[in-house]
Amino acid sequence: MCSSGSPISTSPSVSVKQEELFSGINVMHLPAKNAYSFGLQLMEVIFTKEEMANSLLFKSKKSSKPGLPPEKVSKFLSLLDKRYGSDSWDVKVLTSKVNQKCRDVKVTETEA
């Protein structure tokens, strides 16, 4: 932000696609070593803590928890593919990591 409190405008030559912005964050610039670490970082931007705490990546017969919102999951997977390509990650490994992150999220009453 500049001293007047308004955001610094970006150069007209810098083009950020709307699909890459969440809450003013260009998700393609999240720090990550690989597709999995990017996915875990991306989750915190796309999904709310409440969504993560009460869901899994996909609905499963093994759990009573619902899947995360399908439109957000679609965006999540699309951005993961865009940055790393579908050959750089495995859906089973990603699902396991995302589901573990969902299980680890705790929502306090002040956040709910």
Phi, psi and omega per residue, in radians:
M1 nan 2.562 3.072
C2 -1.510 3.043 -3.047
S3 -1.081 -0.384 3.131
S4 -1.384 -0.099 3.111
G5 1.608 -0.107 3.121
S6 -1.608 2.667 -3.137
P7 -1.098 2.592 3.067
I8 -1.295 2.252 -3.127
S9 -1.328 2.562 3.104
T10 -1.561 2.773 3.125
S11 -1.074 2.487 3.099
P12 -1.033 -0.396 -3.135
S13 -1.360 -0.273 3.107
V14 -1.525 2.031 -3.098
S15 -1.951 2.036 3.076
V16 -1.948 2.132 -3.140
K17 -1.238 2.451 -3.119
Q18 -0.952 -0.636 -3.121
E19 -1.129 -0.295 -3.122
E20 -1.631 -0.065 -3.117
L21 -1.836 2.255 3.027
F22 -2.360 2.120 -3.111
S23 0.903 0.659 3.121
G24 1.362 0.097 -3.122
I25 -1.790 2.208 3.029
N26 -1.413 1.795 -3.023
V27 -1.157 -0.338 3.125
M28 -1.232 -0.176 3.124
H29 -1.820 0.157 3.085
L30 -1.123 2.417 3.137
P31 -1.231 2.302 3.136
A32 -2.811 2.520 3.115
K33 -1.541 -0.458 -3.094
N34 -2.754 -3.113 -3.091
A35 -1.082 -0.642 -3.104
Y36 -1.218 -0.768 3.118
S37 -1.188 -0.608 3.050
F38 -1.090 -0.781 3.135
G39 -1.031 -0.737 3.141
L40 -1.180 -0.660 3.064
Q41 -1.159 -0.755 -3.107
L42 -1.086 -0.631 3.127
M43 -0.963 -0.733 -3.083
E44 -1.170 -0.345 3.126
V45 -1.599 -0.713 -3.038
I46 -1.458 -0.745 -3.044
F47 -1.798 2.560 3.054
T48 -1.351 2.807 3.083
K49 -1.051 -0.685 -3.140
E50 -1.121 -0.739 3.092
E51 -1.047 -0.792 -3.110
M52 -1.175 -0.745 -3.093
A53 -1.133 -0.483 -3.040
N54 -1.890 0.177 -3.036
S55 -2.469 3.049 2.951
L56 -2.172 2.968 -3.139
L57 -1.002 -0.880 3.104
F58 -2.222 2.580 3.040
K59 -1.000 2.424 -3.093
S60 -2.296 2.612 3.066
K61 -1.229 -0.363 -3.103
K62 -1.415 -0.225 -3.060
S63 -2.359 2.625 3.073
S64 -1.486 -0.138 3.133
K65 -1.222 2.490 3.075
P66 -1.350 2.952 3.015
G67 -1.325 2.757 3.032
L68 -1.070 2.795 -3.114
P69 -0.923 2.153 -3.041
P70 -0.975 -0.658 -3.132
E71 -1.180 -0.600 3.097
K72 -1.307 -0.652 3.094
V73 -1.088 -0.735 3.109
S74 -1.045 -0.786 3.112
K75 -1.115 -0.758 3.118
F76 -0.984 -0.896 -3.127
L77 -1.169 -0.633 3.110
S78 -1.107 -0.781 3.137
L79 -1.198 -0.632 3.083
L80 -1.086 -0.800 3.088
D81 -1.095 -0.710 -3.093
K82 -1.098 -0.713 -3.089
R83 -1.428 -0.678 -3.013
Y84 -2.025 -0.264 -3.082
G85 1.416 2.562 -3.050
S86 -1.212 -0.288 3.131
D87 -1.399 -0.156 -3.043
S88 -1.678 -0.011 3.123
W89 -2.558 2.707 -3.124
D90 -1.933 2.321 -3.050
V91 -1.095 -0.608 3.127
K92 -1.184 -0.746 3.120
V93 -1.152 -0.799 3.125
L94 -1.056 -0.797 -3.139
T95 -1.037 -0.755 3.118
S96 -1.070 -0.799 -3.134
K97 -1.158 -0.757 3.141
V98 -1.144 -0.772 3.137
N99 -1.104 -0.664 3.092
Q100 -1.128 -0.728 3.107
K101 -1.082 -0.725 3.106
C102 -1.062 -0.730 3.134
R103 -1.176 -0.521 -3.108
D104 -1.383 -0.329 -3.090
V105 -1.308 2.258 3.076
K106 -2.056 2.305 3.131
V107 -1.874 2.165 3.074
T108 -1.451 2.832 -3.093
E109 -1.098 -0.515 3.132
T110 -1.251 -0.406 3.139
E111 -1.534 -0.421 -3.072
A112 -1.318 nan nan
